[in-house]
Amino acid sequence: MRVNWHGQQTDEDLERYFQATYEYHRRDQPFVVITWVHSYKNSPGHRDRLARFISDTDAVTRKHCVAGAMIHTSGALRFILSTVFLVKPLPMPYTVCGTLPEALTFLRGHATQRRLSLPATVTWF
């Protein structure tokens, strides 16, 4: 699953993300998620909805999501995200990193542990 956040989130952006995640859960198969955060702005209401969504889908995410990687080129934002996730960890193994190759290395390691493979090349959209 690939997620791309760029700029101010809208209600529609958040809803599309929720629906895409539900679709992956309905497949009843393991998956990995890469989230590329180019820039990110949301409202307190969106943060609350996202936190509630993560909580509500915790069990099914633990069951199906092999691992997640969040990419952001800003070292400051990576530090903030890592700190937030120390307080409230995500329901799957995850990393916050600066590049796609770092993300893929992490995800491939977790996929291999589950005897899964990822494509040799991954292109971004």
C-alpha positions in Angstrom: 0.0 0.0 0.0 1.4 3.4 -1.0 0.3 6.6 0.7 1.3 10.1 -0.4 0.7 13.1 1.9 1.5 16.4 0.2 0.3 19.7 1.8 -2.9 20.4 3.6 -5.1 17.3 4.1 -8.7 17.6 3.2 -11.6 15.5 4.6 -11.6 13.7 1.2 -7.9 12.9 1.5 -8.4 11.3 4.9 -11.5 9.4 3.7 -9.6 8.0 0.7 -6.9 6.9 3.0 -9.4 5.1 5.3 -11.1 3.4 2.4 -7.8 2.3 0.9 -6.8 0.8 4.2 -10.2 -0.9 4.6 -9.7 -2.5 1.2 -6.3 -3.9 2.2 -7.8 -5.3 5.3 -10.7 -6.9 3.4 -8.3 -8.8 1.2 -7.3 -10.8 4.3 -3.7 -11.0 3.1 -0.4 -9.6 4.5 0.7 -6.2 3.2 3.3 -3.5 3.8 2.7 0.2 3.8 4.9 3.0 2.6 3.9 6.5 3.5 5.8 9.3 1.8 5.2 12.6 3.6 6.3 15.5 1.3 4.7 18.1 3.5 2.0 17.6 6.0 -0.6 19.8 7.5 -3.8 18.8 9.1 -6.3 20.0 11.6 -6.9 18.9 15.2 -10.1 17.3 13.9 -8.1 15.2 11.3 -5.6 14.2 14.0 -8.5 13.0 16.2 -10.1 11.1 13.3 -6.8 9.5 12.4 -6.1 8.5 16.0 -9.6 7.0 16.3 -9.1 5.1 13.0 -5.8 3.7 14.1 -7.3 2.6 17.4 -10.4 1.1 15.7 -8.4 -0.9 13.2 -5.7 -2.0 15.6 -6.5 -5.7 15.7 -6.9 -6.1 11.9 -3.8 -4.1 11.2 -1.8 -6.3 13.6 -3.1 -9.3 11.7 -2.4 -8.2 8.2 0.1 -5.4 8.1 3.6 -6.9 8.0 5.4 -3.5 8.5 5.2 0.2 7.7 7.7 2.8 6.7 7.2 6.5 6.8 9.5 8.6 4.6 10.1 12.3 5.3 13.2 14.2 4.1 13.1 16.6 7.1 15.2 15.4 10.0 13.2 17.5 12.4 9.9 16.0 11.4 11.4 12.5 11.5 12.5 13.2 15.1 9.0 14.5 16.0 7.2 11.5 14.4 9.6 9.0 16.1 9.0 10.7 19.4 5.2 10.6 19.0 5.4 6.9 18.1 7.4 6.1 21.2 4.5 7.4 23.3 1.8 5.8 21.1 3.3 3.0 18.9 1.7 1.9 15.7 0.2 -1.6 15.7 2.8 -3.0 13.4 6.6 -2.9 13.1 7.5 0.5 11.6 10.3 2.9 10.9 10.5 6.6 10.2 13.3 7.2 7.6 14.5 9.7 5.0 14.7 7.8 1.8 12.8 5.2 -0.2 15.8 2.8 -0.2 15.9 2.9 3.6 12.1 2.2 3.7 12.4 -0.7 1.3 15.3 -2.3 3.2 13.2 -2.2 6.4 10.1 -3.5 4.7 12.0 -6.3 2.9 13.5 -7.4 6.1 10.1 -7.8 7.8 8.6 -9.4 4.6 11.4 -12.0 4.5 10.7 -12.9 8.1 7.2 -13.8 7.0 8.4 -15.6 3.9 7.0 -12.9 1.7 8.8 -11.0 -1.1 8.4 -7.5 -2.4 9.0 -6.5 -6.0 12.6 -6.0 -7.0 11.9 -2.5 -8.0 9.3 -0.1 -6.5 8.4 3.1 -8.3 6.7 6.0 -6.7 3.6 7.6 -8.2 
